[in-house]
Amino acid sequence: MTDKVFDNNQVSITGEVVGSFVFSHEVFGEGFYFLEVKVKRLSDSYDVIPIMISERLVDVSKDYTGANVEVMGQFRSYNRHEDNKNRLILSVFAREINVSDEEVLSHKPNHIFLDGFVCKEPVYRKTPLGREISDLLLAVNRPYGKSDYIPCICWGRNARFAEGFNVGDRIQVWGRIQSREYQKKLTETELERRVAYEISVSKLEYIAE
């Protein structure tokens, strides 16, 4: 991705398609669809990552379940209004996609780079076992005055470093997209399974301006 417009938000994902296309929306006659891709972690577990893809990139009438794909794009967000609240929806916006019947080997099957601005005070905490964590919300600019709001989670010394950031600070992060299931309480007796997405940060830098 050499286009300077997209240098501040770069994602590459390699994994297995685990579902069929689900229609999302249409813009000027161009249809966009969700496709879920299962990406292996270094451990035996995996992340299931939603890909937003244009019908102009692949044939959305086909079933690619079980196929291996390599996706390059950006991690984007938008607010969906539901239950009188705005809910942040995150997905990889595909700019390129390669489909293969064979497993695609990559030394970085799940990689993301972001260059953005801290838009909420970092939240530092410790787990019951003493592991240090900091939560960051990063605003990453798009063209035409838009921004994507991307939650990031830092561990250990990165968490201690992130704790000192202020709203408005420019930072760069490297890491991977992770999925995390949780239960949303709807009523006293009703729970709904949901999936949250965030960036697990492996490296971050403060950019002095």
C-alpha positions as CSV (number, residue, x, y, z in Angstrom):
1,M,0.0,0.0,0.0
2,T,2.0,2.9,-1.3
3,D,-0.8,5.4,-1.3
4,K,0.1,8.0,1.3
5,V,-3.6,8.5,2.2
6,F,-3.6,5.0,3.8
7,D,-0.2,4.9,5.4
8,N,-1.6,5.6,8.9
9,N,-3.9,2.5,9.0
10,Q,-2.5,-0.7,7.5
11,V,-3.8,-4.2,8.1
12,S,-2.8,-7.6,6.7
13,I,-4.8,-10.8,7.6
14,T,-4.2,-14.4,6.5
15,G,-6.7,-17.0,7.5
16,E,-9.6,-19.3,6.7
17,V,-13.1,-18.2,5.6
18,V,-15.7,-19.5,8.2
19,G,-19.0,-18.2,6.8
20,S,-20.8,-16.9,3.8
21,F,-21.2,-13.3,2.7
22,V,-23.7,-11.2,4.6
23,F,-25.0,-8.0,3.0
24,S,-24.1,-4.8,4.9
25,H,-25.0,-1.8,2.8
26,E,-24.8,-0.2,-0.6
27,V,-23.0,3.1,-1.7
28,F,-23.7,4.5,-5.2
29,G,-24.8,1.1,-6.5
30,E,-21.8,-0.7,-5.0
31,G,-22.7,-3.5,-2.5
32,F,-20.6,-4.2,0.6
33,Y,-20.6,-7.5,2.4
34,F,-19.3,-8.9,5.7
35,L,-17.1,-12.0,5.6
36,E,-15.6,-13.7,8.7
37,V,-12.1,-15.0,8.6
38,K,-10.5,-17.3,11.2
39,V,-6.9,-16.3,12.0
40,K,-4.6,-18.5,14.0
41,R,-2.7,-17.2,17.0
42,L,0.7,-18.4,18.1
43,S,-1.1,-20.5,20.6
44,D,-3.7,-23.1,19.6
45,S,-6.5,-20.5,19.8
46,Y,-7.6,-18.2,17.0
47,D,-9.4,-14.9,16.3
48,V,-12.5,-14.5,14.1
49,I,-12.2,-11.2,12.3
50,P,-15.0,-9.5,10.2
51,I,-13.9,-8.3,6.8
52,M,-15.9,-5.6,5.0
53,I,-15.6,-6.3,1.3
54,S,-16.9,-4.8,-2.0
55,E,-18.7,-6.9,-4.5
56,R,-16.3,-5.5,-7.0
57,L,-13.3,-7.3,-5.4
58,V,-14.7,-10.9,-5.4
59,D,-17.8,-12.8,-6.6
60,V,-20.1,-12.5,-3.6
61,S,-22.5,-15.1,-5.0
62,K,-19.9,-17.8,-4.4
63,D,-19.4,-19.7,-1.1
64,Y,-15.8,-19.4,0.0
65,T,-16.3,-21.3,3.3
66,G,-13.1,-23.2,4.0
67,A,-11.0,-21.3,1.5
68,N,-7.8,-19.5,2.6
69,V,-7.6,-15.8,2.0
70,E,-5.0,-13.0,2.3
71,V,-6.5,-9.6,3.0
72,M,-4.9,-6.2,2.9
73,G,-6.8,-3.1,4.0
74,Q,-7.6,-0.9,6.9
75,F,-9.3,-1.3,10.3
76,R,-12.4,0.9,10.3
77,S,-15.2,1.8,12.7
78,Y,-18.7,3.2,12.5
79,N,-21.5,3.8,15.0
80,R,-24.6,1.7,14.7
81,H,-27.6,3.0,16.5
82,E,-29.4,0.3,18.5
83,D,-31.4,0.2,21.7
84,N,-31.3,4.1,21.9
85,K,-27.5,3.9,22.0
86,N,-24.6,4.1,19.6
87,R,-22.6,0.9,19.3
88,L,-19.1,1.0,17.8
89,I,-18.8,-1.6,15.0
90,L,-15.3,-2.6,13.9
91,S,-14.1,-4.5,10.8
92,V,-11.3,-4.8,8.3
93,F,-12.1,-2.8,5.2
94,A,-10.6,-4.9,2.4
95,R,-8.6,-3.1,-0.4
96,E,-7.1,-6.3,-1.8
97,I,-8.0,-9.9,-1.3
98,N,-6.4,-13.1,-2.6
99,V,-8.3,-16.4,-2.4
100,S,-6.6,-19.8,-2.5
101,D,-7.6,-23.4,-2.0
102,E,-4.3,-24.1,-0.2
103,E,-3.2,-22.8,3.2
104,V,-1.5,-19.4,2.8
105,L,1.7,-19.3,4.9
106,S,2.6,-16.0,6.4
107,H,5.1,-15.0,9.1
108,K,2.6,-12.3,10.1
109,P,-0.9,-13.7,9.6
110,N,-2.4,-10.9,11.7
111,H,-0.6,-7.6,11.6
112,I,-1.8,-4.0,12.0
113,F,-0.1,-0.6,12.1
114,L,-1.9,2.6,13.3
115,D,-0.8,6.2,13.5
116,G,-3.4,8.3,15.4
117,F,-4.3,10.4,18.4
118,V,-5.3,9.5,21.9
119,C,-8.9,10.6,22.2
120,K,-9.8,9.3,25.7
121,E,-7.8,9.2,29.0
122,P,-5.9,5.9,29.2
123,V,-7.3,3.5,31.8
124,Y,-4.6,1.6,33.7
125,R,-5.4,-1.4,35.9
126,K,-4.0,-4.7,37.2
127,T,-5.5,-8.1,36.9
128,P,-6.1,-10.2,40.0
129,L,-2.8,-12.0,39.2
130,G,-1.0,-8.7,39.0
131,R,-0.7,-8.3,35.2
132,E,-0.6,-4.7,34.1
133,I,-3.1,-3.5,31.4
134,S,-3.8,-0.1,29.9
135,D,-6.8,0.6,27.6
136,L,-6.4,3.2,24.9
137,L,-8.9,4.7,22.4
138,L,-7.2,5.9,19.2
139,A,-8.6,8.2,16.6
140,V,-7.1,7.5,13.2
141,N,-7.8,10.0,10.6
142,R,-9.3,9.2,7.2
143,P,-9.5,11.6,4.2
144,Y,-12.4,14.1,4.1
145,G,-12.4,14.9,7.8
146,K,-13.5,11.4,9.0
147,S,-11.8,9.3,11.7
148,D,-11.9,5.7,12.9
149,Y,-12.0,5.1,16.6
150,I,-10.1,2.0,17.5
151,P,-9.7,0.5,21.0
152,C,-6.3,-0.8,21.9
153,I,-5.0,-2.8,24.8
154,C,-1.4,-2.7,26.1
155,W,0.3,-5.1,28.5
156,G,3.3,-4.9,30.9
157,R,5.8,-2.2,30.3
158,N,3.7,-0.9,27.3
159,A,0.8,-0.5,29.8
160,R,3.0,1.6,32.1
161,F,4.1,3.7,29.1
162,A,0.6,4.2,27.8
163,E,-0.7,5.3,31.2
164,G,1.3,8.5,30.8
165,F,-0.4,9.5,27.5
166,N,-2.7,12.5,27.4
167,V,-5.7,13.2,25.2
168,G,-4.4,14.6,21.9
169,D,-1.1,12.9,22.0
170,R,0.0,11.3,18.7
171,I,1.1,7.7,18.9
172,Q,1.9,4.8,16.6
173,V,1.1,1.3,17.5
174,W,1.9,-2.1,16.0
175,G,0.1,-5.3,17.0
176,R,-2.7,-7.7,16.0
177,I,-6.5,-7.6,15.9
178,Q,-8.1,-9.8,18.5
179,S,-11.6,-11.0,19.1
180,R,-13.1,-11.4,22.5
181,E,-16.5,-12.9,23.5
182,Y,-18.5,-11.4,26.3
183,Q,-22.1,-11.5,27.7
184,K,-24.2,-8.4,27.3
185,K,-27.0,-8.2,30.0
186,L,-30.2,-7.2,28.2
187,T,-32.6,-7.7,31.1
188,E,-32.5,-9.3,34.5
189,T,-33.0,-12.7,33.0
190,E,-31.6,-12.3,29.4
191,L,-28.0,-12.3,28.2
192,E,-26.7,-11.9,24.7
193,R,-23.4,-13.2,23.4
194,R,-21.4,-10.5,21.7
195,V,-17.9,-10.2,20.3
196,A,-15.6,-7.2,20.9
197,Y,-12.6,-6.4,18.7
198,E,-9.5,-4.5,19.8
199,I,-5.8,-4.2,19.0
200,S,-3.4,-6.2,21.2
201,V,-0.4,-3.9,21.1
202,S,3.1,-5.3,20.8
203,K,4.9,-2.0,20.2
204,L,4.0,1.6,20.6
205,E,5.8,4.9,20.1
206,Y,5.0,8.5,21.2
207,I,5.4,11.0,18.3
208,A,6.5,14.4,19.4
209,E,5.0,17.2,17.3
